[in-house]
Each structure stands twice: as C-alpha cells, then as structure tokens.
C-alpha cells in the first residue's frame, strides 16, 4: 500500500474500537528492490516494466503516515555469550 488513501480505505472497513493500530512500512532500497527482481525477471515471473513501476512508486512510501523500516539493514552482530 503505497498511498495513504488506500491505507485509510482499508482501516475504514475494520472495526477499530479499543484497538491501537500501528502502521509500519517495510521499504526496500532501490538497489535491494532491483536485486530481488533479478531472479524473477530471469525466470519470467516479472518483467523489467514491473521493476520500473515498483521503482517509480518507492518515493510514495515517504509520504505515508507510518513508521519506516528501510532495507537492507546492517545488523550489528555480537558474539554468542553463555
């Protein structure tokens, strides 16, 4: 859902009494998005135009009233401690 009006339409169809809704957007970087599409394009599941449409929609996510999680995220790994 890359438009706030779509999110609002979905939420308007749900009974939200006594519910605290948290809205998060999981957003891929353009590089990660392209990487994810490569295999699907190779196997014919998606096309280059599918990728271009997705890349064109990426900026829409910055306009959403949500908490953004941008991927890839580099995680700090700590050695296992007993």
GIJOCOR-V29075 format. One line per field, one symbol per residue. psi: psi as a letter, one per 20 degrees, with the letter a starting at -180 (. if undefined). burial: + if it has 9 or more other C-alpha atoms within 8 Angstrom, else -. Layout:
psi=???
burial=???
//
This chain:
psi=ojphhggggghhjpojpkpoppoqpopqrhghggghhgghghijhrrhhggggghhighhhhiqmrppopqqpppppqqpp.
burial=-+++-++-----------------+-+++--+++--+--++----++---+---+-++-++--+---+-++-----------
//
